Amino acid sequence: MCVSGPLAASVADLELAYRVMAKPDPSHPVGSLFSPPKPVTGERPKVIGIYESWFDRAEPQAQKRCREALDHMVTNMGYTIVPIEIPYLPEGQLAHAMTTMAEMITNLKQAFPEHPKRHWHADLTKPVTVMTSICSQASAVDYIMAQQMRSLLMSHLAFLYKKYPGIVIVTPTSPIPGWRIEKEADLVYGVMDGDMSIRNMEYIYLANFTGCPAITCPVGYVEPAAGAGKGELPIGLMAMGEWGSEDALIEWGRDTENYLTEVYPGGRRRPDNWEDVIRNAKTAA
């Protein structure tokens, strides 16, 4: 589940990065047989699936910005919202956490094959060392049961994609508007808050666990919680599509970008701590 995806400042940049990444490798015996992805042409389905009881778990500030964007998309962009349900979401997230940690620990152990006296978590911070050490006690039976949950969730998503062709399942990107720093020492020594990590990943885990493509775009801003930083924080809206629907998700991203830049009061904003790397590079050159 440790995969790479483009992080971009605009949908145009995102598409450019995706086209480069997704181009088949001509030297690979299997990959070379695939055709490169092509932009969506003609009309595409504009169906949004929302599991209301799941969506409602977001904090009011985050939920408000997301629903404002969705209302505009339905009223002005031709989208239709259909109610859906997804079973075993809390259990699925625990299965995802177990699977992710197992993969992470395996990769760490493989990183030091020629150093038998060097422990696999030698380069980790202390909080992460504790977390990975605990997770390494999971059994093979636990892992197999997690994959059974993974298969169940994928089967249900396949059912939804067949029932509603072209549907994108939409949630807030994160249910919380910022993450408050509890102690100043955490900035020095690091911290691992498992409960907050699970809470923060409540929506995004499903795409990662099932292999579905997803895109997240900012749709508004809120004031951060006390201790969660200065300046407004962006609130993201995430859409998860059927396997292989990346090009349709890029088009969905264009609509959300249009909402933020053309409709949202004040438009898109530059963070207070913005670092202009292009300007810095030109100055250095």
C-alpha positions as CSV (number, residue, x, y, z in Angstrom):
1,M,0.0,0.0,0.0
2,C,3.0,2.3,0.0
3,V,2.5,4.0,-3.3
4,S,3.5,7.2,-5.0
5,G,1.2,9.9,-6.3
6,P,1.6,13.4,-7.5
7,L,1.2,16.4,-5.2
8,A,0.6,19.5,-7.3
9,A,-0.2,23.2,-6.9
10,S,-2.9,23.0,-9.7
11,V,-4.9,20.5,-11.5
12,A,-2.9,21.3,-14.7
13,D,0.3,20.4,-12.9
14,L,-1.3,17.3,-11.4
15,E,-2.4,16.1,-14.9
16,L,1.1,16.7,-16.3
17,A,2.7,14.7,-13.5
18,Y,0.2,11.9,-13.8
19,R,0.7,11.6,-17.6
20,V,4.4,11.2,-17.0
21,M,4.0,8.7,-14.2
22,A,1.3,6.6,-15.9
23,K,3.1,6.2,-19.2
24,P,3.9,2.6,-19.8
25,D,7.6,1.6,-19.6
26,P,8.6,0.4,-23.1
27,S,11.4,-1.7,-21.6
28,H,9.1,-3.7,-19.2
29,P,7.8,-7.0,-20.7
30,V,4.3,-6.6,-19.2
31,G,4.0,-2.8,-18.7
32,S,4.8,-2.2,-22.4
33,L,1.7,-4.0,-23.4
34,F,-0.6,-1.4,-21.9
35,S,-1.8,1.8,-23.6
36,P,-1.1,5.1,-22.0
37,P,-4.1,6.8,-20.3
38,K,-6.1,9.2,-22.3
39,P,-8.0,12.3,-21.3
40,V,-11.8,12.0,-21.0
41,T,-13.6,13.1,-24.1
42,G,-17.3,13.8,-24.4
43,E,-19.9,13.7,-21.5
44,R,-18.9,11.9,-18.3
45,P,-21.2,10.7,-15.6
46,K,-21.5,13.3,-12.8
47,V,-22.7,11.1,-9.9
48,I,-21.5,11.7,-6.4
49,G,-22.0,9.0,-3.8
50,I,-22.2,10.0,-0.1
51,Y,-22.5,7.8,2.9
52,E,-24.2,10.3,5.2
53,S,-23.5,8.8,8.6
54,W,-19.8,8.5,7.7
55,F,-19.6,12.0,6.2
56,D,-21.3,13.4,9.3
57,R,-18.4,12.2,11.5
58,A,-16.3,15.2,10.3
59,E,-15.9,18.2,12.5
60,P,-18.5,20.9,11.8
61,Q,-16.0,23.4,10.3
62,A,-14.6,20.8,7.9
63,Q,-18.1,19.5,7.0
64,K,-19.5,22.9,6.4
65,R,-16.9,23.8,3.8
66,C,-17.3,20.5,2.0
67,R,-21.1,20.7,1.9
68,E,-20.9,24.2,0.5
69,A,-18.8,23.0,-2.4
70,L,-21.1,20.0,-3.0
71,D,-24.2,22.2,-3.0
72,H,-22.6,24.4,-5.7
73,M,-21.6,21.3,-7.8
74,V,-25.2,20.0,-7.7
75,T,-26.8,23.4,-8.3
76,N,-24.5,24.7,-11.0
77,M,-22.3,21.9,-12.4
78,G,-24.8,19.2,-13.2
79,Y,-23.9,16.7,-10.4
80,T,-26.3,14.4,-8.8
81,I,-25.9,13.0,-5.3
82,V,-27.0,9.4,-4.5
83,P,-27.0,8.0,-1.0
84,I,-24.8,4.9,-0.5
85,E,-23.7,2.7,2.4
86,I,-20.3,1.0,3.0
87,P,-20.1,-1.7,5.7
88,Y,-17.5,-2.3,8.3
89,L,-15.7,1.0,8.0
90,P,-14.3,1.1,11.5
91,E,-13.2,-2.5,11.3
92,G,-11.7,-1.9,7.9
93,Q,-9.6,1.0,9.2
94,L,-8.1,-1.2,11.9
95,A,-7.4,-3.9,9.2
96,H,-5.8,-1.2,7.1
97,A,-3.6,0.0,10.0
98,M,-2.4,-3.5,10.7
99,T,-1.6,-4.2,7.0
100,T,0.2,-0.9,6.6
101,M,2.3,-1.5,9.7
102,A,3.1,-5.0,8.6
103,E,4.3,-3.7,5.2
104,M,6.3,-0.9,6.8
105,I,8.0,-3.3,9.3
106,T,8.8,-5.7,6.5
107,N,10.4,-3.0,4.4
108,L,12.5,-1.8,7.4
109,K,13.7,-5.3,8.1
110,Q,14.7,-5.7,4.5
111,A,16.7,-2.5,4.6
112,F,19.4,-4.0,6.8
113,P,20.0,-7.5,5.4
114,E,23.7,-7.3,5.8
115,H,23.8,-5.8,9.3
116,P,22.6,-8.6,11.7
117,K,23.7,-6.7,14.8
118,R,21.8,-3.5,13.8
119,H,18.2,-3.4,14.8
120,W,15.7,-2.7,12.1
121,H,14.3,0.3,13.9
122,A,17.7,1.9,14.7
123,D,17.0,5.1,12.7
124,L,13.4,5.6,13.9
125,T,12.3,8.2,16.5
126,K,11.4,6.8,19.9
127,P,7.6,7.2,19.5
128,V,7.7,5.4,16.2
129,T,10.0,2.7,17.6
130,V,7.4,1.9,20.3
131,M,4.5,1.8,17.8
132,T,6.3,-0.4,15.3
133,S,7.5,-2.7,18.0
134,I,4.0,-3.2,19.3
135,C,2.6,-3.7,15.8
136,S,5.3,-6.3,15.0
137,Q,3.6,-8.7,17.4
138,A,0.6,-9.2,15.1
139,S,0.3,-12.8,14.0
140,A,0.0,-14.2,10.5
141,V,-3.7,-15.1,11.4
142,D,-4.3,-11.4,12.2
143,Y,-2.8,-10.4,8.8
144,I,-4.9,-13.0,6.9
145,M,-8.1,-11.8,8.6
146,A,-7.2,-8.2,7.7
147,Q,-7.0,-9.2,4.1
148,Q,-10.4,-10.9,4.3
149,M,-11.8,-7.5,5.4
150,R,-10.0,-5.9,2.5
151,S,-11.6,-8.3,0.0
152,L,-15.0,-7.6,1.5
153,L,-14.6,-3.9,1.1
154,M,-13.4,-4.2,-2.4
155,S,-16.3,-6.4,-3.3
156,H,-18.8,-3.9,-2.0
157,L,-17.1,-1.0,-3.8
158,A,-17.2,-3.1,-7.0
159,F,-21.0,-3.4,-6.4
160,L,-21.4,0.3,-6.1
161,Y,-19.3,1.1,-9.2
162,K,-21.5,-1.4,-11.2
163,K,-24.7,0.0,-9.8
164,Y,-23.8,3.6,-10.4
165,P,-21.4,3.8,-13.5
166,G,-19.0,6.7,-13.2
167,I,-19.8,7.4,-9.5
168,V,-17.2,9.1,-7.3
169,I,-17.5,8.5,-3.6
170,V,-16.9,11.8,-1.9
171,T,-15.9,12.6,1.7
172,P,-13.9,15.3,3.4
173,T,-10.2,14.6,3.1
174,S,-9.7,14.8,6.9
175,P,-12.4,15.0,9.5
176,I,-10.5,17.5,11.6
177,P,-9.5,21.2,10.8
178,G,-5.9,21.0,12.0
179,W,-4.1,19.0,14.6
180,R,-3.3,20.8,17.8
181,I,0.3,20.5,19.2
182,E,-0.1,19.4,22.8
183,K,3.4,20.0,24.0
184,E,6.3,22.2,22.8
185,A,8.6,19.3,23.4
186,D,6.8,17.4,20.6
187,L,8.4,19.7,18.1
188,V,11.8,18.7,19.4
189,Y,11.5,15.0,20.1
190,G,8.6,14.0,18.0
191,V,5.3,12.4,19.0
192,M,3.1,9.5,17.9
193,D,-0.5,9.8,18.8
194,G,-2.1,6.7,17.4
195,D,-5.7,7.7,18.2
196,M,-5.3,11.0,16.3
197,S,-3.6,9.3,13.4
198,I,-6.5,7.0,13.0
199,R,-9.0,9.9,13.3
200,N,-7.1,11.9,10.8
201,M,-7.0,9.1,8.3
202,E,-10.7,8.1,8.8
203,Y,-11.6,8.9,5.2
204,I,-8.5,8.5,3.2
205,Y,-7.7,4.9,4.3
206,L,-10.3,3.3,2.2
207,A,-8.8,4.3,-1.2
208,N,-5.4,3.2,0.0
209,F,-6.6,-0.1,1.4
210,T,-8.7,-1.1,-1.7
211,G,-6.4,0.3,-4.4
212,C,-9.0,2.7,-5.8
213,P,-7.7,6.0,-7.3
214,A,-8.6,9.2,-5.4
215,I,-8.0,12.9,-5.7
216,T,-8.2,15.5,-3.0
217,C,-8.7,19.2,-3.6
218,P,-9.0,22.3,-1.3
219,V,-12.5,23.7,-1.3
220,G,-12.3,26.4,1.5
221,Y,-10.5,27.6,4.6
222,V,-11.1,27.7,8.3
223,E,-9.5,29.2,11.4
224,P,-7.3,26.5,13.1
225,A,-8.0,25.2,16.5
226,A,-6.1,26.7,19.4
227,G,-2.5,25.4,19.2
228,A,-2.9,24.1,15.6
229,G,-0.9,26.9,14.0
230,K,-1.5,30.4,12.7
231,G,-3.4,31.5,9.6
232,E,-6.2,29.8,7.9
233,L,-6.1,26.1,7.1
234,P,-7.3,24.6,3.9
235,I,-10.2,22.1,4.0
236,G,-10.0,19.3,1.4
237,L,-12.7,17.4,-0.4
238,M,-11.8,13.9,-1.6
239,A,-13.3,11.9,-4.4
240,M,-12.6,8.1,-4.8
241,G,-13.3,6.5,-8.2
242,E,-13.4,3.1,-9.7
243,W,-10.2,1.3,-10.5
244,G,-8.7,2.9,-13.6
245,S,-10.7,6.1,-13.4
246,E,-7.9,8.5,-12.9
247,D,-8.7,10.6,-15.9
248,A,-12.3,11.1,-14.8
249,L,-11.0,12.1,-11.3
250,I,-8.8,14.7,-13.0
251,E,-11.9,16.2,-14.6
252,W,-13.6,16.2,-11.2
253,G,-10.6,18.0,-9.8
254,R,-11.0,20.7,-12.5
255,D,-14.6,21.4,-11.2
256,T,-13.5,21.6,-7.6
257,E,-10.6,23.9,-8.6
258,N,-13.0,26.1,-10.5
259,Y,-15.2,26.3,-7.4
260,L,-12.3,27.4,-5.2
261,T,-10.9,30.0,-7.5
262,E,-14.1,31.4,-9.0
263,V,-16.9,30.9,-6.5
264,Y,-15.5,30.6,-3.0
265,P,-15.4,34.0,-1.2
266,G,-11.9,35.4,-1.6
267,G,-10.8,32.7,-4.0
268,R,-7.7,30.6,-3.5
269,R,-5.3,31.9,-0.9
270,R,-1.5,31.7,-0.5
271,P,-0.4,30.4,2.9
272,D,1.2,32.9,5.3
273,N,4.3,30.7,5.4
274,W,4.5,30.2,1.6
275,E,8.0,29.4,0.3
276,D,8.5,30.5,-3.3
277,V,11.0,27.9,-4.4
278,I,11.0,29.0,-8.0
279,R,11.9,32.6,-7.0
280,N,14.6,31.2,-4.6
281,A,16.0,29.1,-7.4
282,K,16.2,32.0,-9.8
283,T,17.8,34.2,-7.1
284,A,20.4,31.5,-6.4
285,A,21.1,31.1,-10.1
